[in-house]
């Protein structure tokens, strides 16, 4: 029987080889060929980007998509751009990441108790994936969730990620509304309950909503370091609830 680590590695290879969305594959290849001037001497990854982190993670972080000159260049989610610096800095302060910055996929970054993934695995033009492209990647998210058997907290970075998580889970009570810092208890939806199980040992499962650490949000002050740090403090507290 394969370990979760081996199954995640197998899934990562499948994601990397994915050709489901011609528009996105063409765009990623074009960006990788033209490059940004600052990275003209680098070889871009230019392929779909799999999740990254601790196979035994109790916390899953879901973002939107690779950055054209970030993860599409480096090959690792939230690596090599401003959004990644903001995220990994916060995770490092909270004790989930071994270092505060992530520049390349072989820079020694280690995540503890956290796994990071995205709704779309290819960089979309203007950071706007189309609905059918989001749908095409949904099964990858479901399979990653299923392999994280100790999952207790899901942090959704942005509304699109929040909605993607809620296609797999439903609130235990009432409705789940997106707002920065919103928290609700969730459970697997009936249609995926056979593949995605509730936490073992009777533990509870939580969804935490956050603004996405995009430059648009961080440079305008819509999302500050203090606001973001509170997300990870809340997530850590919920890991033991």
C-alpha positions in Angstrom: 0.0 0.0 0.0 1.4 3.4 -1.0 2.1 6.0 1.7 0.3 9.4 1.5 3.7 11.0 0.6 4.1 8.6 -2.4 0.5 9.1 -3.5 0.9 12.9 -3.4 4.1 12.6 -5.4 2.2 10.5 -8.0 -0.6 13.0 -8.1 1.9 15.9 -8.5 3.4 14.1 -11.5 -0.1 13.7 -13.0 -0.9 17.4 -12.4 2.4 18.5 -14.0 1.6 16.5 -17.2 -2.0 17.8 -17.4 -3.2 19.2 -20.8 -6.9 19.7 -20.0 -7.1 23.4 -20.7 -5.5 24.4 -24.1 -5.9 28.2 -23.4 -3.9 27.9 -20.2 -1.3 25.6 -21.6 -0.7 28.0 -24.5 -0.5 31.0 -22.2 2.0 29.3 -19.8 4.2 28.2 -22.7 4.1 31.7 -24.2 5.1 33.3 -20.9 7.9 30.7 -20.4 9.3 31.6 -23.8 9.0 35.3 -23.7 9.9 35.7 -20.0 10.2 38.8 -17.9 13.3 40.8 -18.4 14.5 40.3 -14.8 14.3 36.5 -15.4 15.5 36.3 -19.0 18.4 34.0 -18.0 16.2 31.5 -16.2 14.4 28.5 -17.5 10.7 28.8 -16.7 8.8 25.8 -15.4 5.9 26.6 -17.8 3.8 23.6 -16.7 0.9 23.0 -14.3 2.0 23.4 -10.7 1.2 20.8 -8.1 0.6 21.3 -4.4 3.5 21.5 -1.9 4.0 20.8 1.8 3.8 18.3 4.6 2.1 15.0 3.7 0.9 14.8 7.3 -0.5 18.3 7.3 -3.5 19.2 9.4 -3.9 22.5 7.6 -4.6 23.0 3.9 -4.1 26.4 2.3 -5.9 27.0 -1.0 -4.9 29.8 -3.3 -6.1 30.9 -6.7 -3.5 30.0 -9.4 0.2 30.1 -10.1 1.7 33.6 -10.9 2.8 34.0 -14.5 6.4 34.9 -13.3 6.1 33.3 -9.9 5.1 29.6 -9.7 4.9 29.4 -13.5 8.6 30.3 -13.5 9.8 28.4 -10.4 7.5 25.3 -10.4 6.4 25.6 -6.8 3.2 27.2 -5.6 3.5 30.7 -4.2 7.2 30.7 -4.9 9.2 33.6 -6.5 6.8 36.5 -6.4 5.4 39.1 -4.0 2.3 37.1 -3.0 4.5 34.2 -2.0 6.8 36.5 0.1 3.8 37.8 1.9 2.4 34.3 2.5 5.6 32.5 3.5 6.6 35.4 5.7 3.4 35.0 7.7 3.7 31.2 7.8 7.2 31.5 9.1 6.1 33.9 11.8 3.4 31.4 12.8 5.8 28.5 12.9 4.5 26.6 9.8 7.4 27.5 7.4 11.1 27.0 7.9 12.0 30.3 6.3 10.4 33.6 5.5 11.0 33.8 1.8 10.8 31.3 -1.0 12.7 31.9 -4.2 13.1 28.6 -6.0 11.6 25.1 -5.6 14.9 23.8 -4.3 15.7 26.5 -1.7 15.2 24.2 1.3 11.8 25.5 2.3 10.0 23.0 4.6 6.4 23.3 5.7 5.3 21.8 9.0 1.7 20.8 9.5 0.7 22.7 6.3 0.1 21.9 2.7 -0.4 24.6 0.0 -2.3 24.2 -3.2 -4.4 26.2 -5.7 -7.7 26.1 -7.4 -6.1 26.3 -10.9 -2.8 24.7 -11.6 -1.8 26.8 -14.6 -1.2 30.5 -14.6 -4.2 32.2 -16.3 -4.0 35.4 -18.4 -4.7 38.5 -16.1 -5.0 36.1 -13.1 -8.6 35.3 -14.2 -9.3 31.6 -14.9 -12.5 30.8 -16.7 -15.2 28.8 -15.0 -14.6 25.7 -17.1 -10.9 25.9 -16.2 -11.7 26.0 -12.5 -14.0 23.0 -13.0 -11.3 21.1 -14.8 -8.9 21.3 -11.8 -11.5 20.6 -9.1 -10.8 16.9 -9.1 -7.1 17.6 -8.3 -8.1 19.5 -5.2 -10.5 16.8 -4.2 -7.8 14.2 -4.4 -5.3 16.2 -2.4 -7.9 16.7 0.3 -8.6 13.0 0.4 -4.9 12.2 0.8 -4.5 14.6 3.8 -6.1 12.2 6.2 -5.3 14.3 9.3 -6.9 17.5 7.9 -8.5 19.8 10.5 -8.3 23.3 9.0 -8.7 24.7 5.4 -7.6 28.3 4.8 -9.1 29.7 1.6 -7.2 32.6 0.2 -9.8 34.7 -1.7 -13.3 34.2 -2.8 -12.6 31.8 -5.7 -10.7 29.4 -3.4 -13.5 29.7 -0.8 -16.1 28.7 -3.3 -13.9 25.8 -4.6 -13.6 24.4 -1.0 -17.3 24.7 -0.6 -17.9 22.5 -3.6 -16.3 19.7 -1.5 -17.6 20.7 1.9 -20.7 22.2 3.4 -21.3 24.2 6.6 -22.4 22.1 9.6 -24.8 24.8 10.4 -26.3 27.7 8.4 -24.5 29.3 5.5 -20.8 30.1 4.8 -20.3 33.6 3.7 -16.9 34.9 2.5 -15.3 37.6 4.6 -11.8 38.1 5.8 -11.4 36.2 9.1 -14.7 34.3 8.8 -14.7 30.8 10.3 -17.2 28.0 10.0 -17.3 24.3 10.8 -17.6 22.2 7.7 -18.1 18.5 6.7 -17.7 16.6 3.4 -20.6 16.9 1.1 -22.6 13.7 0.6 -21.4 13.3 -3.0 -17.8 13.2 -2.0 -18.2 11.6 1.5 -17.0 8.3 0.3 -13.7 9.7 -0.9 -13.2 12.6 1.6 -13.7 11.5 5.1 -14.5 13.5 8.2 -11.5 13.9 10.6 -10.6 10.7 12.5 -11.2 10.5 16.1 -14.3 12.7 16.1 -12.3 15.9 15.5 -13.9 18.9 13.9 -13.1 20.4 10.5 -12.9 24.2 10.0 -12.9 26.6 7.1 -11.1 29.9 7.5 -11.5 32.7 4.9 -8.8 35.2 4.1 -8.2 37.9 1.5 -5.7 36.7 -1.1 -2.2 38.0 -0.5 -2.1 39.5 -4.0 -0.1 42.7 -4.6 -3.4 44.4 -5.3 -4.5 43.6 -1.7 -1.2 44.0 0.1 0.0 47.2 -1.5 -3.3 49.0 -1.1 -3.6 48.0 2.6 -6.7 45.9 2.1 -4.6 43.1 3.6 -1.9 44.0 6.2 0.6 41.9 8.0 -1.4 42.2 11.2 -4.6 41.0 9.5 -2.8 38.1 7.9 -1.1 37.0 11.1 -4.5 36.8 12.8 -5.5 34.2 10.2 -2.7 31.9 11.1 -3.2 32.4 14.8 -6.8 31.4 14.4 -5.9 28.4 12.2 -3.4 27.2 14.8 -6.0 27.5 17.6 -8.5 25.6 15.5 -6.1 22.7 15.0 -6.8 21.5 18.5 -10.6 22.2 18.6 
